[in-house]
Amino acid sequence: MAEDGEPPGEALLYRHGRVVSWDELPEAGRTALERYLVAEGRGRVPSDGVFVFAEVPTAELTAAILERNPDVRAIASDWDGYAAWYARSGRSVEHGDSVWAVIADQRGDEVVLDGWHRLHSYVRRGLPAIPMVGLHRRPEPTHGQARP
């Protein structure tokens, strides 16, 4: 958890994101949520839901993963080492030109709940920011307002 007890994935979402309705959610967030829920057998995304969508600077996201994710820290001390291990493990890190969000881990220290293949692809491609999406779980700010 972050120092204030907040999961680091959730902290990144609110630091860089905005609260949006399904209709306002960028396609990158919609695609990620739809594919995640279908792949996990959890049904459909609630179209009346409220979400948080962020463009998280790549350097900040990878640093948070290295700092907070115990599984990653056990593998490597830096992102390049972890990325090399990930690529050697047989996981695909090529996703063409598509860019859709990673799903934030809003309950634990993993930072990213789903989208590790995409994340590695985006870092490898040199994207300056990674789209991230999650459910809006805070009572404030009100819908449509950025968090201070």
ZAMARGU-4260 file (C-alpha; in steps of 0.2 Angstrom, whole numbers, plus 5000, padded with zeros to 4 digits):
<rodrens>
0) 5000/5000/5000 | 5005/5018/4998 | 5011/5027/5013 | 4994/5034/5017 | 4987/5016/5015
5) 4980/5019/4998 | 4985/5006/4985 | 4998/5013/4973 | 4988/5009/4957 | 4973/5019/4964
10) 4985/5033/4969 | 4991/5034/4951 | 4974/5034/4944 | 4968/5049/4954 | 4984/5058/4953
15) 4984/5059/4934 | 4966/5054/4930 | 4949/5061/4928 | 4932/5054/4934 | 4921/5049/4919
20) 4905/5041/4914 | 4905/5026/4902 | 4900/5038/4888 | 4915/5049/4892 | 4927/5035/4894
25) 4940/5035/4880 | 4940/5020/4868 | 4957/5015/4876 | 4948/5012/4893 | 4932/5005/4886
30) 4942/4992/4876 | 4953/4987/4891 | 4938/4985/4903 | 4927/4975/4890 | 4941/4963/4886
35) 4946/4961/4904 | 4928/4957/4910 | 4924/4945/4896 | 4941/4936/4897 | 4938/4934/4916
40) 4921/4928/4914 | 4914/4943/4924 | 4901/4948/4912 | 4898/4966/4904 | 4905/4983/4909
45) 4891/4992/4918 | 4886/5006/4906 | 4880/5017/4921 | 4896/5015/4930 | 4908/5028/4934
50) 4927/5026/4930 | 4944/5035/4932 | 4954/5036/4916 | 4972/5042/4917 | 4987/5045/4906
55) 5001/5040/4918 | 5019/5045/4914 | 5028/5029/4909 | 5043/5033/4920 | 5032/5035/4935
60) 5022/5020/4932 | 5037/5008/4930 | 5045/5016/4945 | 5029/5013/4956 | 5029/4995/4949
65) 5047/4992/4954 | 5045/5000/4971 | 5028/4992/4976 | 5026/4976/4967 | 5034/4962/4978
70) 5035/4949/4963 | 5044/4961/4952 | 5056/4966/4965 | 5060/4948/4968 | 5065/4947/4949
75) 5075/4962/4946 | 5081/4978/4953 | 5077/4989/4938 | 5065/4990/4924 | 5077/4984/4910
80) 5081/4968/4920 | 5062/4965/4923 | 5058/4968/4905 | 5072/4956/4899 | 5065/4943/4911
85) 5047/4946/4905 | 5052/4944/4887 | 5063/4928/4891 | 5048/4920/4899 | 5039/4918/4883
90) 5026/4932/4885 | 5022/4942/4870 | 5027/4960/4871 | 5022/4965/4854 | 5005/4973/4852
95) 5007/4982/4835 | 5001/5000/4835 | 4986/4998/4846 | 4985/5007/4863 | 4972/5003/4876
100) 4973/5005/4894 | 4980/4994/4908 | 4968/4990/4922 | 4974/4998/4939 | 4976/4986/4954
105) 4965/4997/4966 | 4966/4985/4981 | 4984/4979/4982 | 5002/4983/4978 | 5003/4975/4961
110) 4999/4993/4953 | 4993/4984/4937 | 4979/4971/4939 | 4978/4967/4920 | 4987/4972/4904
115) 5005/4967/4908 | 5008/4962/4890 | 5002/4979/4884 | 5012/4988/4897 | 5028/4980/4891
120) 5024/4983/4873 | 5021/5002/4877 | 5037/5004/4887 | 5047/4995/4873 | 5039/5007/4860
125) 5044/5022/4870 | 5026/5029/4874 | 5028/5044/4886 | 5012/5039/4895 | 5002/5024/4898
130) 4983/5024/4898 | 4976/5017/4914 | 4958/5014/4919 | 4949/5009/4935 | 4932/5010/4944
135) 4928/5026/4953 | 4928/5021/4971 | 4930/5038/4980 | 4915/5049/4986 | 4924/5064/4979
140) 4927/5073/4967 | 4910/5074/4960 | 4907/5066/4943 | 4917/5075/4929 | 4929/5085/4940
145) 4947/5081/4942 | 4954/5077/4959 | 4964/5091/4966
</rodrens>
